[in-house]
Amino acid sequence: MFPFMCTRRAALSLSLLPALQAADKPHYQIAVTNNTRGGWEKDFWLASRESREVGYHHVETFFSYLKDDIDKPADVLARARQIGVSILTVSNSAPMEMHFEDPKKRQQILDEHTKLARFVRQLGGKHLKINSGPRRPTGTTNEDLRHIAETFNQLGKRTAAEGILLAPHAHMWSQFENQHEIDSVMSHTDPKTVAFVLDTGHTTMAGIDPVALAFKLNHRVVEYHLKDTKPETYAGAKTRLDRPGDMMANPPFFPLGSGGVDFPSLKKHLDNIAWKGWLTTELDTSPQRPPKESAAISLRYLKETLKIDG
């Protein structure tokens, strides 16, 4: 399975080797997840129009926004094309079953997520990004992790049959959150059918250096969710953040360039390994300005500071 005993420094030297891919140049595609609270959380199509207005051509959303249209992919595609965007993936969300750690829920999970993967394919997507269910106060046990890995493996086979790569997302306050959980699940799943979505904000707040995790996972990452954090959390928060009672009043995530994530080093690593995939800006909340303006700040950072034009 996938090797994990690799430091950031050691991986840097490895990343300088020619990439074992068809081409030796990176290829980045830029997108935005547009469910940001503060103005976008209620209307996916309004959010998509405003995303396009500030320069995004690709958007990502959640099942809850399109659940009434899952049997009408042609209608969704027509509306997206009218706005001028494509939908790169549709993440799972309530009311879907997401307790991957519970084997009693496995069949329902497999059935619901296979249907969602088919919908993503019909929209032109290539991977299914998934979150796990809410975290128990007692956390995630090793038995839970075995169940999660087994469900991911079974689901990965199913989505592969639909032409879709399964891509779990480690998320604060979920059953799949921290370094131990990522290492365990990724080392017990098949890299041919189970990829990873690396969220720079959530990994940082879980105490992980997102750049080090990028070195560790390399091409197994199919998509980056890009959000920044406070400067004092640089290279991984020193203490785990409990979920804020009010994410609008006390946001943990910010537009790119806020100082908590070393994006230039991440970009350098991705260039070195000729990585290809999605760079998706994302904010859970935007209390200081409309979501459209926050999304524009992050897009300018990608284009002007990191010199990415995808």
N, C-alpha and C positions, 0 to 999 in steps of 0.2 A: 504494500500500500504506500501511501504518500509519506516521504521522510519528513520528520519534524525536528530532529536534533540539529538545528542550524542557527547560529547566531546571526545577528544583523551584519556584523563585520565580515564574518566568513561568507555570508551570502552575497555580499557586495562583490567579492572577488569572483564568485561563481557567475554573478549576473553579467560580468563583462565578457563572458564567453559568447560566441555567436549563438543566436537563438536557433533552436532546432525546429524551425518553421519554414513554410514555403518561401516567405520573404523575410528580409533582415531589417525591415523598418517597422516601427510601431504604427498602428492605425487606431485613431481615437474617434469615437462618435459621441457627441454631446447631447444630453437630454436633461429633462427636469421632471421631478416628481411634484405634481402640482395640487396637493391637498392641504397646503399650508394654512393653518388656522390664523385668522386675522383678515380673512376675506376670500380665500379660495376653498374653504372646507365644505361648502354647501353646494357648489356648482362646478362640476368637472369641466363642462363645456365653456363656461366663463373663464375658468382658470386656463384652459387650453388656448382660448383666443388671446388672453393677455400674455401667455407664455410665448406665443408666436409673435406678438407685437414687439417684444423685447429681443427677439432673435433666436428663439429655440424652434427647432424643426421636429423634435421628437419629445414625446411626453410619456410618463409612466403614471399609472393610477392603481386603484384598489378595487377588488371585486364589489365592495359595497356600493360603489358609484355606478357600476354597469350591470348589477345583478339582474335587473329587469330586461336587459338586452342580450343576455348570454346566448339566447337562441336566435338572435338577430344580428350576426356579425356584419352582414352586408350593410345594414343600416348604420352601424357604428362606423364602419370604414367610410361610408359616403359622407357622414357628418364631419369626421376627422379631416378628410381630404378637402372638404369645403373650407375648413378653417386653415388648412395648410400644414397639418401636422400628421405624423405617424405615431402609433402607439407601440412602444417597444416591448412592454409586458404589462400584465395586470396581476398585481400581487393578491395572494389570498387575504382574507379579512373576515370579520364577522359579517353574516351569521354562519360562516363555514366552521366546521369542526377543526380545531388547530391544536388539540392536546396530543402531540406526537409522542409524548412519553407514556401514554396510556394504551396498551395493546388492545383493550376492549373497544377503543374508538378507531382502530386501524382500518377496518373495512370501510367505514363511513368516510374517513380521511382519503383513502385511496379512490373511492368513487367520486367524491366531490372534486378532488384536485385533478383527477384525470379529465374530468369534464372541463375544468378551468384551463388546463393545458391545451385541450383541443380548441377552445375559444381563442387563446393566445395565438396558436398557430393560424387560425382563420383570420386573425387581425394582422398577420405578417410577422409575429414575434418568433424568436428563436430560443428563448429561455423563460422559465417560470420562476420568478422570485417569490420565496415564501418566508413568512415569519412563523414563529412558534407561539404557543399559547401563553397566557399570563403566568408569571413566576409565583410559585408557592412561597409562603414566608420561610419555610424550611429549606428552600432552594432545590437544586437538581441533584439527585443521587446517581451513583454509578449505574444502578439498575435502570434508572430513567434514561441515561445516556445510551445504554444498550438498546433499549426500546426505540429511542429516537433514531439511532443509526439504522436499525432494521426497517423501520417504517420509511426512512429516506431511501434506503436501498430498493425496497419494493416499489415505492412511488417513482423512483428514478427510472426503473425498468419500464414502468407504464408510460411515463411521459416521453421516454425515448421512442416508444412505439408510435407516439403521436408526432414525432419529429421535434420534440422539445427537450432541452436540457434542464434538469432540475437544479435550482440555485438557492439553497438556504441562506438566510440573512441572520447573522447574530445581532441581537437587539437587546438593549437594556430592558430590564424588568420582564424578561421572558424566560422560558425554560432553557433557552440556548443563548448564553450571554457572554461568558468569560473565557479566559485562555484555556483553562482545563477542559471546559465543555467543547470548545472549538477543536482542540487537539484530539480529544477522544472521538468525537463524532466524525471528523474528517479522516482520521486514521482507520476508521471502521466502515467507511463507505467507499463505493467504487468511483474513482475519479472519472471514469468514462461516462458515467450517467449522473453523478452528483457533483456539481460545481459549487461556487461560493460567491455571495455578494458581500463585499467588504465595505462596511460603513465606517468612515473615518471618525464620525462623531460618537457613535455608539461604542466602538471599540476603545476610543480614548477614555470615555467615561467609565468603561469597565476595567480600567487600569492597564490597557494594552497600548503599546506603541504601534499605531497603524502602519507605519513604514516598516517596522520589523515584521509585522504580520504579512505585509505584502511580499517581503523577501522570502518568508517561509512558504507561502502559498503559490507565489509566482503565477503560472498560467492557469492554475485551477480557479483563479478569480475571473469571472466572466463579466462582472460589473462592479464599479465602485460607486457607492453613494457618498457624495462629497458634501460634507458640512463641517464647519469649524467650531471650535470651543474656546473657552477662556484661556489666555496665555499661561496661567498657573497650572493648567492640566497638560502642558506640553509633554509629549512622549508617554502619556498615560497618566490619568488621575491617580493621585496618591491614596485616596480613599474612595470607596464605592459611593456613588451618588444614589440616594433614595429618590424614588420618583417624586418630583415636585408636585405639591398639591394643586398648583396653578401654573401650568407651563407658559401661559401668557405673561403672568406677573414675574415669574422667575425662570426664564428660558435657559436651558443648558447649551443650546446650539445656536450658531450664528452664521451669517454669510461668510464666504471664503475670504481669507485675508485678515481674520480677527486674531490670529496669533497662536492658537492652540495646536494646530496641526502643521507639520513640516511638509507642505505640499511640493515645494521645489525638490526636496529629496525623493519624495514619492515619484514625481514626474521623471527624475533622472533615472531611477531604477526601472521604471516602465519603458523608458527609451532604451535602456541598456539590454533589456531582455526582449525587445521588439514585441511588446505586449499589444494585443488587439482586443478591443472591447468597448464597453460603454462607460462613460464618465457622466454620472447623473447627479446634478446638483439637487439639494433637498433641504428643506427646513420644516420642522414640525410646527413652529409658530413664528410669527413675525409681528411682535408687539410694537416695535418702534417705527414701522413704516408699512405701507401696503405690501403684500407678498410679491406683487409685480416688481416693485423696486428692489426688494431683497434678491429676487431671482436675477435681476439685471446686474446687481453688484457681483454676484458669483460668476455670472457669465463673463463680465468684463475681466475679472481676475483670471479666469481660464485663458482668455484670449490675449490680454495685454501683459499679464505677469508671467504666466506659464507658456505663453506663445502656442496655445493649442487652438486649432481651427478645425473643428470636426462637425 
